């Protein structure tokens, strides 16, 4: 099949558009995840990963929050510059907004025994030429997620935060807004959400059902998972 300019642009803008079930195995590119490890060792291996080093403008610094006993898993996009330098996931305004959506205080959010964070890309991916963060490195999630997810012992809900996570786990269609609006279709277990950037404030004003319907249900699901 010929690669048209439109198809090429779509591939660059949406590197995770292919559903997980149709992606090929990445064992040949495994950065060193031996069989039979526990979560502590797996987390240490993930934080030492250099798989995408040649594509990272600030170099590799994988950021995640993992514990086998976590009840909630946040699968988000990728760290921003502030998180890259602090080493703390969601250490920025988007994190404050996400915690407000969840109805969660900072201590609970950063308690790995309660909430885990495993982004689509664990390292800061840089900026696009016209502004905005670049997409997460496309090798990260297919390499690490299948190896880490089975190590959670009592995971009760996975929050898919942003379009990259939603498309990777649930597939490219329908669009993000419809996925979020129809969140009950993937419960229990998976809750799709927009990315908590400042742009979402404008989006939420155009879609009042998000605050009226989605956020109360989200907070109820979070409370259920932590109870």
PyMOL commands that set and color helices and strands:
alter all, ss='L'
color gray80, all
select helices_A, chain A and resi 5-13+20-22+27-29+39-47+53-55+81-86+93-102+106-109+138-151+163-170+176-181+183-186+199-206+209-226
alter helices_A, ss='H'
color red, helices_A
select strands_A, chain A and resi 72-75+115-117+157-161+190-193
alter strands_A, ss='S'
color yellow, strands_A
deselect
rebuild
show_as cartoon
